[in-house]
Amino acid sequence: MTVEVIGRGGPDGTSFGSSGEKIAFYGDTPIVRATVTATTTTTATTTALQADVDNIRTALDNLGLITAA
């Protein structure tokens, strides 16, 4: 199996996509970058934290980086 390397070893690293461009992984449908608003209160509740986790999970699933089961 041949592995294709993305990047050229430059000192500034590698970037995927620019503002507003769609990307995807593992053959999934490309989407624009998701916005996830985290809980900002100092007394975050379990419910609020679970909502944050659910939003992050959905964003990763939509990119094709995980499969939400």
CHARMM internal coordinates of N, CA and C (Angstrom, degrees):
IC EDIT
DIST 1 N 1 CA 1.4470
DIST 1 CA 1 C 1.5235
ANGL 1 N 1 CA 1 C 108.14
DIST 1 C 2 N 1.3078
ANGL 1 CA 1 C 2 N 116.42
DIHE 1 N 1 CA 1 C 2 N 134.09
DIST 2 N 2 CA 1.4566
ANGL 1 C 2 N 2 CA 122.20
DIHE 1 CA 1 C 2 N 2 CA 177.56
DIST 2 CA 2 C 1.5206
ANGL 2 N 2 CA 2 C 109.41
DIHE 1 C 2 N 2 CA 2 C -97.28
DIST 2 C 3 N 1.3222
ANGL 2 CA 2 C 3 N 116.31
DIHE 2 N 2 CA 2 C 3 N 130.03
DIST 3 N 3 CA 1.4566
ANGL 2 C 3 N 3 CA 121.94
DIHE 2 CA 2 C 3 N 3 CA 178.41
DIST 3 CA 3 C 1.5209
ANGL 3 N 3 CA 3 C 108.05
DIHE 2 C 3 N 3 CA 3 C -101.09
DIST 3 C 4 N 1.3204
ANGL 3 CA 3 C 4 N 116.53
DIHE 3 N 3 CA 3 C 4 N 129.08
DIST 4 N 4 CA 1.4557
ANGL 3 C 4 N 4 CA 121.37
DIHE 3 CA 3 C 4 N 4 CA 177.69
DIST 4 CA 4 C 1.5209
ANGL 4 N 4 CA 4 C 108.63
DIHE 3 C 4 N 4 CA 4 C -95.33
DIST 4 C 5 N 1.3122
ANGL 4 CA 4 C 5 N 116.32
DIHE 4 N 4 CA 4 C 5 N 127.08
DIST 5 N 5 CA 1.4586
ANGL 4 C 5 N 5 CA 121.75
DIHE 4 CA 4 C 5 N 5 CA 179.75
DIST 5 CA 5 C 1.5195
ANGL 5 N 5 CA 5 C 109.21
DIHE 4 C 5 N 5 CA 5 C -95.00
DIST 5 C 6 N 1.3315
ANGL 5 CA 5 C 6 N 115.76
DIHE 5 N 5 CA 5 C 6 N 129.39
DIST 6 N 6 CA 1.4559
ANGL 5 C 6 N 6 CA 121.01
DIHE 5 CA 5 C 6 N 6 CA 175.68
DIST 6 CA 6 C 1.5151
ANGL 6 N 6 CA 6 C 106.50
DIHE 5 C 6 N 6 CA 6 C -100.69
DIST 6 C 7 N 1.3005
ANGL 6 CA 6 C 7 N 116.37
DIHE 6 N 6 CA 6 C 7 N 121.97
DIST 7 N 7 CA 1.4592
ANGL 6 C 7 N 7 CA 121.10
DIHE 6 CA 6 C 7 N 7 CA -177.46
DIST 7 CA 7 C 1.5127
ANGL 7 N 7 CA 7 C 109.50
DIHE 6 C 7 N 7 CA 7 C 126.77
DIST 7 C 8 N 1.2810
ANGL 7 CA 7 C 8 N 115.24
DIHE 7 N 7 CA 7 C 8 N 161.21
DIST 8 N 8 CA 1.4570
ANGL 7 C 8 N 8 CA 120.09
DIHE 7 CA 7 C 8 N 8 CA -176.89
DIST 8 CA 8 C 1.5195
ANGL 8 N 8 CA 8 C 112.34
DIHE 7 C 8 N 8 CA 8 C -126.46
DIST 8 C 9 N 1.3256
ANGL 8 CA 8 C 9 N 116.89
DIHE 8 N 8 CA 8 C 9 N 10.48
DIST 9 N 9 CA 1.4450
ANGL 8 C 9 N 9 CA 120.20
DIHE 8 CA 8 C 9 N 9 CA 177.95
DIST 9 CA 9 C 1.5191
ANGL 9 N 9 CA 9 C 113.71
DIHE 8 C 9 N 9 CA 9 C 74.04
DIST 9 C 10 N 1.3289
ANGL 9 CA 9 C 10 N 116.53
DIHE 9 N 9 CA 9 C 10 N 18.54
DIST 10 N 10 CA 1.4641
ANGL 9 C 10 N 10 CA 120.05
DIHE 9 CA 9 C 10 N 10 CA 179.85
DIST 10 CA 10 C 1.5185
ANGL 10 N 10 CA 10 C 111.25
DIHE 9 C 10 N 10 CA 10 C -68.42
DIST 10 C 11 N 1.3147
ANGL 10 CA 10 C 11 N 117.93
DIHE 10 N 10 CA 10 C 11 N 155.49
DIST 11 N 11 CA 1.4626
ANGL 10 C 11 N 11 CA 121.31
DIHE 10 CA 10 C 11 N 11 CA -176.77
DIST 11 CA 11 C 1.5268
ANGL 11 N 11 CA 11 C 114.15
DIHE 10 C 11 N 11 CA 11 C -67.56
DIST 11 C 12 N 1.3243
ANGL 11 CA 11 C 12 N 117.86
DIHE 11 N 11 CA 11 C 12 N -18.19
DIST 12 N 12 CA 1.4655
ANGL 11 C 12 N 12 CA 120.76
DIHE 11 CA 11 C 12 N 12 CA -178.18
DIST 12 CA 12 C 1.5191
ANGL 12 N 12 CA 12 C 113.02
DIHE 11 C 12 N 12 CA 12 C -94.41
DIST 12 C 13 N 1.3318
ANGL 12 CA 12 C 13 N 119.07
DIHE 12 N 12 CA 12 C 13 N -3.29
DIST 13 N 13 CA 1.4600
ANGL 12 C 13 N 13 CA 121.58
DIHE 12 CA 12 C 13 N 13 CA 177.67
DIST 13 CA 13 C 1.5097
ANGL 13 N 13 CA 13 C 112.99
DIHE 12 C 13 N 13 CA 13 C 89.12
DIST 13 C 14 N 1.3232
ANGL 13 CA 13 C 14 N 115.74
DIHE 13 N 13 CA 13 C 14 N -164.44
DIST 14 N 14 CA 1.4598
ANGL 13 C 14 N 14 CA 123.28
DIHE 13 CA 13 C 14 N 14 CA -177.00
DIST 14 CA 14 C 1.5168
ANGL 14 N 14 CA 14 C 109.04
DIHE 13 C 14 N 14 CA 14 C -129.67
DIST 14 C 15 N 1.3152
ANGL 14 CA 14 C 15 N 116.85
DIHE 14 N 14 CA 14 C 15 N 138.96
DIST 15 N 15 CA 1.4592
ANGL 14 C 15 N 15 CA 122.07
DIHE 14 CA 14 C 15 N 15 CA 179.11
DIST 15 CA 15 C 1.5219
ANGL 15 N 15 CA 15 C 108.41
DIHE 14 C 15 N 15 CA 15 C -120.82
DIST 15 C 16 N 1.3237
ANGL 15 CA 15 C 16 N 115.98
DIHE 15 N 15 CA 15 C 16 N 142.34
DIST 16 N 16 CA 1.4568
ANGL 15 C 16 N 16 CA 121.46
DIHE 15 CA 15 C 16 N 16 CA 176.89
DIST 16 CA 16 C 1.5138
ANGL 16 N 16 CA 16 C 108.68
DIHE 15 C 16 N 16 CA 16 C -109.10
DIST 16 C 17 N 1.3191
ANGL 16 CA 16 C 17 N 116.88
DIHE 16 N 16 CA 16 C 17 N 119.32
DIST 17 N 17 CA 1.4551
ANGL 16 C 17 N 17 CA 120.89
DIHE 16 CA 16 C 17 N 17 CA 177.71
DIST 17 CA 17 C 1.5188
ANGL 17 N 17 CA 17 C 112.34
DIHE 16 C 17 N 17 CA 17 C 71.13
DIST 17 C 18 N 1.3130
ANGL 17 CA 17 C 18 N 114.48
DIHE 17 N 17 CA 17 C 18 N 161.75
DIST 18 N 18 CA 1.4605
ANGL 17 C 18 N 18 CA 120.70
DIHE 17 CA 17 C 18 N 18 CA 175.55
DIST 18 CA 18 C 1.5247
ANGL 18 N 18 CA 18 C 107.59
DIHE 17 C 18 N 18 CA 18 C -125.20
DIST 18 C 19 N 1.2989
ANGL 18 CA 18 C 19 N 116.36
DIHE 18 N 18 CA 18 C 19 N 178.87
DIST 19 N 19 CA 1.4602
ANGL 18 C 19 N 19 CA 121.62
DIHE 18 CA 18 C 19 N 19 CA -174.93
DIST 19 CA 19 C 1.5221
ANGL 19 N 19 CA 19 C 111.65
DIHE 18 C 19 N 19 CA 19 C -50.21
DIST 19 C 20 N 1.3226
ANGL 19 CA 19 C 20 N 116.05
DIHE 19 N 19 CA 19 C 20 N 124.19
DIST 20 N 20 CA 1.4674
ANGL 19 C 20 N 20 CA 121.24
DIHE 19 CA 19 C 20 N 20 CA 176.90
DIST 20 CA 20 C 1.5124
ANGL 20 N 20 CA 20 C 114.98
DIHE 19 C 20 N 20 CA 20 C 86.42
DIST 20 C 21 N 1.3331
ANGL 20 CA 20 C 21 N 118.48
DIHE 20 N 20 CA 20 C 21 N -10.59
DIST 21 N 21 CA 1.4616
ANGL 20 C 21 N 21 CA 119.81
DIHE 20 CA 20 C 21 N 21 CA 178.85
DIST 21 CA 21 C 1.5215
ANGL 21 N 21 CA 21 C 110.48
DIHE 20 C 21 N 21 CA 21 C -78.05
DIST 21 C 22 N 1.2994
ANGL 21 CA 21 C 22 N 116.41
DIHE 21 N 21 CA 21 C 22 N 152.62
DIST 22 N 22 CA 1.4538
ANGL 21 C 22 N 22 CA 122.20
DIHE 21 CA 21 C 22 N 22 CA 179.01
DIST 22 CA 22 C 1.5259
ANGL 22 N 22 CA 22 C 108.90
DIHE 21 C 22 N 22 CA 22 C -95.54
DIST 22 C 23 N 1.3533
ANGL 22 CA 22 C 23 N 116.21
DIHE 22 N 22 CA 22 C 23 N 141.65
DIST 23 N 23 CA 1.4521
ANGL 22 C 23 N 23 CA 121.26
DIHE 22 CA 22 C 23 N 23 CA 173.47
DIST 23 CA 23 C 1.5258
ANGL 23 N 23 CA 23 C 108.90
DIHE 22 C 23 N 23 CA 23 C -137.55
DIST 23 C 24 N 1.3229
ANGL 23 CA 23 C 24 N 115.66
DIHE 23 N 23 CA 23 C 24 N 162.83
DIST 24 N 24 CA 1.4630
ANGL 23 C 24 N 24 CA 121.92
DIHE 23 CA 23 C 24 N 24 CA 176.38
DIST 24 CA 24 C 1.5257
ANGL 24 N 24 CA 24 C 108.11
DIHE 23 C 24 N 24 CA 24 C -154.27
DIST 24 C 25 N 1.3053
ANGL 24 CA 24 C 25 N 116.25
DIHE 24 N 24 CA 24 C 25 N 167.74
DIST 25 N 25 CA 1.4504
ANGL 24 C 25 N 25 CA 122.69
DIHE 24 CA 24 C 25 N 25 CA 178.62
DIST 25 CA 25 C 1.5160
ANGL 25 N 25 CA 25 C 109.43
DIHE 24 C 25 N 25 CA 25 C -131.80
DIST 25 C 26 N 1.3086
ANGL 25 CA 25 C 26 N 116.38
DIHE 25 N 25 CA 25 C 26 N 153.70
DIST 26 N 26 CA 1.4628
ANGL 25 C 26 N 26 CA 123.42
DIHE 25 CA 25 C 26 N 26 CA 176.70
DIST 26 CA 26 C 1.5248
ANGL 26 N 26 CA 26 C 113.00
DIHE 25 C 26 N 26 CA 26 C 56.14
DIST 26 C 27 N 1.3253
ANGL 26 CA 26 C 27 N 117.21
DIHE 26 N 26 CA 26 C 27 N 36.95
DIST 27 N 27 CA 1.4558
ANGL 26 C 27 N 27 CA 121.66
DIHE 26 CA 26 C 27 N 27 CA 174.78
DIST 27 CA 27 C 1.5141
ANGL 27 N 27 CA 27 C 114.96
DIHE 26 C 27 N 27 CA 27 C 75.12
DIST 27 C 28 N 1.3268
ANGL 27 CA 27 C 28 N 117.59
DIHE 27 N 27 CA 27 C 28 N 9.98
DIST 28 N 28 CA 1.4632
ANGL 27 C 28 N 28 CA 120.76
DIHE 27 CA 27 C 28 N 28 CA 178.78
DIST 28 CA 28 C 1.5294
ANGL 28 N 28 CA 28 C 109.90
DIHE 27 C 28 N 28 CA 28 C -73.86
DIST 28 C 29 N 1.3129
ANGL 28 CA 28 C 29 N 117.79
DIHE 28 N 28 CA 28 C 29 N 171.44
DIST 29 N 29 CA 1.4670
ANGL 28 C 29 N 29 CA 122.95
DIHE 28 CA 28 C 29 N 29 CA 178.89
DIST 29 CA 29 C 1.5222
ANGL 29 N 29 CA 29 C 110.20
DIHE 28 C 29 N 29 CA 29 C -73.70
DIST 29 C 30 N 1.3346
ANGL 29 CA 29 C 30 N 118.58
DIHE 29 N 29 CA 29 C 30 N 126.01
DIST 30 N 30 CA 1.4606
ANGL 29 C 30 N 30 CA 120.72
DIHE 29 CA 29 C 30 N 30 CA 179.11
DIST 30 CA 30 C 1.5330
ANGL 30 N 30 CA 30 C 112.34
DIHE 29 C 30 N 30 CA 30 C -61.22
DIST 30 C 31 N 1.3327
ANGL 30 CA 30 C 31 N 115.44
DIHE 30 N 30 CA 30 C 31 N 140.35
DIST 31 N 31 CA 1.4611
ANGL 30 C 31 N 31 CA 122.17
DIHE 30 CA 30 C 31 N 31 CA 178.73
DIST 31 CA 31 C 1.5231
ANGL 31 N 31 CA 31 C 109.43
DIHE 30 C 31 N 31 CA 31 C -134.77
DIST 31 C 32 N 1.3221
ANGL 31 CA 31 C 32 N 116.61
DIHE 31 N 31 CA 31 C 32 N 161.17
DIST 32 N 32 CA 1.4641
ANGL 31 C 32 N 32 CA 120.70
DIHE 31 CA 31 C 32 N 32 CA 173.87
DIST 32 CA 32 C 1.5294
ANGL 32 N 32 CA 32 C 108.66
DIHE 31 C 32 N 32 CA 32 C -74.91
DIST 32 C 33 N 1.3091
ANGL 32 CA 32 C 33 N 116.73
DIHE 32 N 32 CA 32 C 33 N 162.57
DIST 33 N 33 CA 1.4636
ANGL 32 C 33 N 33 CA 121.83
DIHE 32 CA 32 C 33 N 33 CA -178.45
DIST 33 CA 33 C 1.5277
ANGL 33 N 33 CA 33 C 110.22
DIHE 32 C 33 N 33 CA 33 C -60.10
DIST 33 C 34 N 1.3141
ANGL 33 CA 33 C 34 N 115.29
DIHE 33 N 33 CA 33 C 34 N 132.72
DIST 34 N 34 CA 1.4605
ANGL 33 C 34 N 34 CA 120.86
DIHE 33 CA 33 C 34 N 34 CA 179.80
DIST 34 CA 34 C 1.5244
ANGL 34 N 34 CA 34 C 110.56
DIHE 33 C 34 N 34 CA 34 C -78.62
DIST 34 C 35 N 1.3061
ANGL 34 CA 34 C 35 N 115.51
DIHE 34 N 34 CA 34 C 35 N 150.07
DIST 35 N 35 CA 1.4583
ANGL 34 C 35 N 35 CA 121.90
DIHE 34 CA 34 C 35 N 35 CA 173.32
DIST 35 CA 35 C 1.5191
ANGL 35 N 35 CA 35 C 107.63
DIHE 34 C 35 N 35 CA 35 C -108.71
DIST 35 C 36 N 1.3106
ANGL 35 CA 35 C 36 N 116.04
DIHE 35 N 35 CA 35 C 36 N 123.37
DIST 36 N 36 CA 1.4546
ANGL 35 C 36 N 36 CA 121.22
DIHE 35 CA 35 C 36 N 36 CA 177.79
DIST 36 CA 36 C 1.5176
ANGL 36 N 36 CA 36 C 107.18
DIHE 35 C 36 N 36 CA 36 C -120.91
DIST 36 C 37 N 1.3147
ANGL 36 CA 36 C 37 N 116.47
DIHE 36 N 36 CA 36 C 37 N 118.72
DIST 37 N 37 CA 1.4553
ANGL 36 C 37 N 37 CA 121.88
DIHE 36 CA 36 C 37 N 37 CA 179.91
DIST 37 CA 37 C 1.5203
ANGL 37 N 37 CA 37 C 108.97
DIHE 36 C 37 N 37 CA 37 C -93.66
DIST 37 C 38 N 1.3069
ANGL 37 CA 37 C 38 N 115.86
DIHE 37 N 37 CA 37 C 38 N 116.57
DIST 38 N 38 CA 1.4596
ANGL 37 C 38 N 38 CA 120.89
DIHE 37 CA 37 C 38 N 38 CA -178.39
DIST 38 CA 38 C 1.5202
ANGL 38 N 38 CA 38 C 110.80
DIHE 37 C 38 N 38 CA 38 C -82.14
DIST 38 C 39 N 1.3145
ANGL 38 CA 38 C 39 N 115.34
DIHE 38 N 38 CA 38 C 39 N 156.54
DIST 39 N 39 CA 1.4583
ANGL 38 C 39 N 39 CA 121.62
DIHE 38 CA 38 C 39 N 39 CA 174.90
DIST 39 CA 39 C 1.5185
ANGL 39 N 39 CA 39 C 108.93
DIHE 38 C 39 N 39 CA 39 C -63.99
DIST 39 C 40 N 1.3323
ANGL 39 CA 39 C 40 N 116.75
DIHE 39 N 39 CA 39 C 40 N 130.00
DIST 40 N 40 CA 1.4619
ANGL 39 C 40 N 40 CA 119.71
DIHE 39 CA 39 C 40 N 40 CA -175.75
DIST 40 CA 40 C 1.5238
ANGL 40 N 40 CA 40 C 113.16
DIHE 39 C 40 N 40 CA 40 C -113.59
DIST 40 C 41 N 1.3056
ANGL 40 CA 40 C 41 N 117.21
DIHE 40 N 40 CA 40 C 41 N 5.52
DIST 41 N 41 CA 1.4619
ANGL 40 C 41 N 41 CA 118.88
DIHE 40 CA 40 C 41 N 41 CA 179.18
DIST 41 CA 41 C 1.5230
ANGL 41 N 41 CA 41 C 109.98
DIHE 40 C 41 N 41 CA 41 C -81.35
DIST 41 C 42 N 1.3113
ANGL 41 CA 41 C 42 N 116.62
DIHE 41 N 41 CA 41 C 42 N 153.29
DIST 42 N 42 CA 1.4655
ANGL 41 C 42 N 42 CA 119.96
DIHE 41 CA 41 C 42 N 42 CA 179.88
DIST 42 CA 42 C 1.5188
ANGL 42 N 42 CA 42 C 112.07
DIHE 41 C 42 N 42 CA 42 C -77.53
DIST 42 C 43 N 1.3114
ANGL 42 CA 42 C 43 N 117.05
DIHE 42 N 42 CA 42 C 43 N -15.95
DIST 43 N 43 CA 1.4633
ANGL 42 C 43 N 43 CA 121.30
DIHE 42 CA 42 C 43 N 43 CA 178.55
DIST 43 CA 43 C 1.5263
ANGL 43 N 43 CA 43 C 109.25
DIHE 42 C 43 N 43 CA 43 C -118.01
DIST 43 C 44 N 1.3325
ANGL 43 CA 43 C 44 N 115.15
DIHE 43 N 43 CA 43 C 44 N 64.41
DIST 44 N 44 CA 1.4581
ANGL 43 C 44 N 44 CA 120.55
DIHE 43 CA 43 C 44 N 44 CA -178.56
DIST 44 CA 44 C 1.5241
ANGL 44 N 44 CA 44 C 110.05
DIHE 43 C 44 N 44 CA 44 C -64.80
DIST 44 C 45 N 1.3060
ANGL 44 CA 44 C 45 N 115.89
DIHE 44 N 44 CA 44 C 45 N 135.45
DIST 45 N 45 CA 1.4613
ANGL 44 C 45 N 45 CA 121.11
DIHE 44 CA 44 C 45 N 45 CA 179.00
DIST 45 CA 45 C 1.5193
ANGL 45 N 45 CA 45 C 110.10
DIHE 44 C 45 N 45 CA 45 C -90.51
DIST 45 C 46 N 1.2966
ANGL 45 CA 45 C 46 N 116.10
DIHE 45 N 45 CA 45 C 46 N 162.95
DIST 46 N 46 CA 1.4565
ANGL 45 C 46 N 46 CA 120.91
DIHE 45 CA 45 C 46 N 46 CA 176.32
DIST 46 CA 46 C 1.5218
ANGL 46 N 46 CA 46 C 110.25
DIHE 45 C 46 N 46 CA 46 C -57.62
DIST 46 C 47 N 1.3164
ANGL 46 CA 46 C 47 N 117.26
DIHE 46 N 46 CA 46 C 47 N -40.73
DIST 47 N 47 CA 1.4655
ANGL 46 C 47 N 47 CA 121.37
DIHE 46 CA 46 C 47 N 47 CA 179.90
DIST 47 CA 47 C 1.5222
ANGL 47 N 47 CA 47 C 111.11
DIHE 46 C 47 N 47 CA 47 C -62.35
DIST 47 C 48 N 1.3418
ANGL 47 CA 47 C 48 N 117.38
DIHE 47 N 47 CA 47 C 48 N -43.92
DIST 48 N 48 CA 1.4653
ANGL 47 C 48 N 48 CA 121.38
DIHE 47 CA 47 C 48 N 48 CA 179.96
DIST 48 CA 48 C 1.5243
ANGL 48 N 48 CA 48 C 110.88
DIHE 47 C 48 N 48 CA 48 C -65.76
DIST 48 C 49 N 1.3288
ANGL 48 CA 48 C 49 N 117.09
DIHE 48 N 48 CA 48 C 49 N -42.35
DIST 49 N 49 CA 1.4618
ANGL 48 C 49 N 49 CA 120.55
DIHE 48 CA 48 C 49 N 49 CA 178.88
DIST 49 CA 49 C 1.5262
ANGL 49 N 49 CA 49 C 111.31
DIHE 48 C 49 N 49 CA 49 C -66.21
DIST 49 C 50 N 1.3376
ANGL 49 CA 49 C 50 N 116.73
DIHE 49 N 49 CA 49 C 50 N -38.09
DIST 50 N 50 CA 1.4674
ANGL 49 C 50 N 50 CA 119.93
DIHE 49 CA 49 C 50 N 50 CA 177.16
DIST 50 CA 50 C 1.5195
ANGL 50 N 50 CA 50 C 110.09
DIHE 49 C 50 N 50 CA 50 C -63.71
DIST 50 C 51 N 1.3210
ANGL 50 CA 50 C 51 N 118.12
DIHE 50 N 50 CA 50 C 51 N -38.40
DIST 51 N 51 CA 1.4655
ANGL 50 C 51 N 51 CA 121.56
DIHE 50 CA 50 C 51 N 51 CA 177.41
DIST 51 CA 51 C 1.5249
ANGL 51 N 51 CA 51 C 110.24
DIHE 50 C 51 N 51 CA 51 C -62.95
DIST 51 C 52 N 1.3445
ANGL 51 CA 51 C 52 N 117.21
DIHE 51 N 51 CA 51 C 52 N -40.61
DIST 52 N 52 CA 1.4685
ANGL 51 C 52 N 52 CA 120.89
DIHE 51 CA 51 C 52 N 52 CA 176.99
DIST 52 CA 52 C 1.5257
ANGL 52 N 52 CA 52 C 110.77
DIHE 51 C 52 N 52 CA 52 C -60.66
DIST 52 C 53 N 1.3205
ANGL 52 CA 52 C 53 N 116.24
DIHE 52 N 52 CA 52 C 53 N -47.65
DIST 53 N 53 CA 1.4641
ANGL 52 C 53 N 53 CA 120.97
DIHE 52 CA 52 C 53 N 53 CA 179.78
DIST 53 CA 53 C 1.5182
ANGL 53 N 53 CA 53 C 110.57
DIHE 52 C 53 N 53 CA 53 C -61.59
DIST 53 C 54 N 1.3207
ANGL 53 CA 53 C 54 N 117.35
DIHE 53 N 53 CA 53 C 54 N -43.08
DIST 54 N 54 CA 1.4684
ANGL 53 C 54 N 54 CA 121.25
DIHE 53 CA 53 C 54 N 54 CA 178.75
DIST 54 CA 54 C 1.5276
ANGL 54 N 54 CA 54 C 111.28
DIHE 53 C 54 N 54 CA 54 C -61.29
DIST 54 C 55 N 1.3326
ANGL 54 CA 54 C 55 N 117.01
DIHE 54 N 54 CA 54 C 55 N -40.52
DIST 55 N 55 CA 1.4721
ANGL 54 C 55 N 55 CA 120.59
DIHE 54 CA 54 C 55 N 55 CA 179.25
DIST 55 CA 55 C 1.5254
ANGL 55 N 55 CA 55 C 111.31
DIHE 54 C 55 N 55 CA 55 C -65.95
DIST 55 C 56 N 1.3168
ANGL 55 CA 55 C 56 N 117.15
DIHE 55 N 55 CA 55 C 56 N -41.43
DIST 56 N 56 CA 1.4692
ANGL 55 C 56 N 56 CA 120.74
DIHE 55 CA 55 C 56 N 56 CA 177.81
DIST 56 CA 56 C 1.5232
ANGL 56 N 56 CA 56 C 110.14
DIHE 55 C 56 N 56 CA 56 C -65.63
DIST 56 C 57 N 1.3124
ANGL 56 CA 56 C 57 N 116.76
DIHE 56 N 56 CA 56 C 57 N -42.67
DIST 57 N 57 CA 1.4719
ANGL 56 C 57 N 57 CA 121.59
DIHE 56 CA 56 C 57 N 57 CA 178.55
DIST 57 CA 57 C 1.5244
ANGL 57 N 57 CA 57 C 110.74
DIHE 56 C 57 N 57 CA 57 C -60.03
DIST 57 C 58 N 1.3199
ANGL 57 CA 57 C 58 N 116.56
DIHE 57 N 57 CA 57 C 58 N -44.37
DIST 58 N 58 CA 1.4680
ANGL 57 C 58 N 58 CA 120.51
DIHE 57 CA 57 C 58 N 58 CA 178.21
DIST 58 CA 58 C 1.5192
ANGL 58 N 58 CA 58 C 111.16
DIHE 57 C 58 N 58 CA 58 C -62.00
DIST 58 C 59 N 1.3323
ANGL 58 CA 58 C 59 N 117.36
DIHE 58 N 58 CA 58 C 59 N -43.03
DIST 59 N 59 CA 1.4623
ANGL 58 C 59 N 59 CA 120.99
DIHE 58 CA 58 C 59 N 59 CA 179.55
DIST 59 CA 59 C 1.5243
ANGL 59 N 59 CA 59 C 111.19
DIHE 58 C 59 N 59 CA 59 C -62.43
DIST 59 C 60 N 1.3300
ANGL 59 CA 59 C 60 N 118.06
DIHE 59 N 59 CA 59 C 60 N -43.75
DIST 60 N 60 CA 1.4652
ANGL 59 C 60 N 60 CA 121.28
DIHE 59 CA 59 C 60 N 60 CA 178.72
DIST 60 CA 60 C 1.5183
ANGL 60 N 60 CA 60 C 111.43
DIHE 59 C 60 N 60 CA 60 C -66.21
DIST 60 C 61 N 1.3182
ANGL 60 CA 60 C 61 N 116.69
DIHE 60 N 60 CA 60 C 61 N -38.82
DIST 61 N 61 CA 1.4617
ANGL 60 C 61 N 61 CA 121.24
DIHE 60 CA 60 C 61 N 61 CA 177.85
DIST 61 CA 61 C 1.5202
ANGL 61 N 61 CA 61 C 110.79
DIHE 60 C 61 N 61 CA 61 C -65.15
DIST 61 C 62 N 1.3222
ANGL 61 CA 61 C 62 N 117.28
DIHE 61 N 61 CA 61 C 62 N -42.13
DIST 62 N 62 CA 1.4679
ANGL 61 C 62 N 62 CA 120.98
DIHE 61 CA 61 C 62 N 62 CA -179.82
DIST 62 CA 62 C 1.5311
ANGL 62 N 62 CA 62 C 111.95
DIHE 61 C 62 N 62 CA 62 C -64.45
DIST 62 C 63 N 1.3368
ANGL 62 CA 62 C 63 N 117.20
DIHE 62 N 62 CA 62 C 63 N -31.38
DIST 63 N 63 CA 1.4641
ANGL 62 C 63 N 63 CA 120.96
DIHE 62 CA 62 C 63 N 63 CA 176.21
DIST 63 CA 63 C 1.5150
ANGL 63 N 63 CA 63 C 112.49
DIHE 62 C 63 N 63 CA 63 C -75.83
DIST 63 C 64 N 1.3201
ANGL 63 CA 63 C 64 N 116.57
DIHE 63 N 63 CA 63 C 64 N -18.25
DIST 64 N 64 CA 1.4501
ANGL 63 C 64 N 64 CA 120.16
DIHE 63 CA 63 C 64 N 64 CA -177.09
DIST 64 CA 64 C 1.5121
ANGL 64 N 64 CA 64 C 112.51
DIHE 63 C 64 N 64 CA 64 C 90.82
DIST 64 C 65 N 1.3373
ANGL 64 CA 64 C 65 N 118.33
DIHE 64 N 64 CA 64 C 65 N 10.94
DIST 65 N 65 CA 1.4591
ANGL 64 C 65 N 65 CA 121.14
DIHE 64 CA 64 C 65 N 65 CA -178.98
DIST 65 CA 65 C 1.5106
ANGL 65 N 65 CA 65 C 112.76
DIHE 64 C 65 N 65 CA 65 C -81.99
DIST 65 C 66 N 1.3131
ANGL 65 CA 65 C 66 N 117.96
DIHE 65 N 65 CA 65 C 66 N -25.43
DIST 66 N 66 CA 1.4610
ANGL 65 C 66 N 66 CA 122.34
DIHE 65 CA 65 C 66 N 66 CA 174.50
DIST 66 CA 66 C 1.5229
ANGL 66 N 66 CA 66 C 108.48
DIHE 65 C 66 N 66 CA 66 C -137.19
DIST 66 C 67 N 1.3044
ANGL 66 CA 66 C 67 N 115.98
DIHE 66 N 66 CA 66 C 67 N 164.54
DIST 67 N 67 CA 1.4559
ANGL 66 C 67 N 67 CA 121.09
DIHE 66 CA 66 C 67 N 67 CA 171.66
DIST 67 CA 67 C 1.5095
ANGL 67 N 67 CA 67 C 107.54
DIHE 66 C 67 N 67 CA 67 C -113.61
DIST 67 C 68 N 1.3047
ANGL 67 CA 67 C 68 N 116.07
DIHE 67 N 67 CA 67 C 68 N 113.18
DIST 68 N 68 CA 1.4556
ANGL 67 C 68 N 68 CA 120.64
DIHE 67 CA 67 C 68 N 68 CA 179.55
DIST 68 CA 68 C 1.5179
ANGL 68 N 68 CA 68 C 109.08
DIHE 67 C 68 N 68 CA 68 C -75.63
DIST 68 C 69 N 1.3283
ANGL 68 CA 68 C 69 N 115.74
DIHE 68 N 68 CA 68 C 69 N 125.17
DIST 69 N 69 CA 1.4657
ANGL 68 C 69 N 69 CA 120.04
DIHE 68 CA 68 C 69 N 69 CA -177.83
DIST 69 CA 69 C 1.5226
ANGL 69 N 69 CA 69 C 109.81
DIHE 68 C 69 N 69 CA 69 C -113.10
END
COOR INIT
IC SEED 1 N 1 CA 1 C
IC BUILD
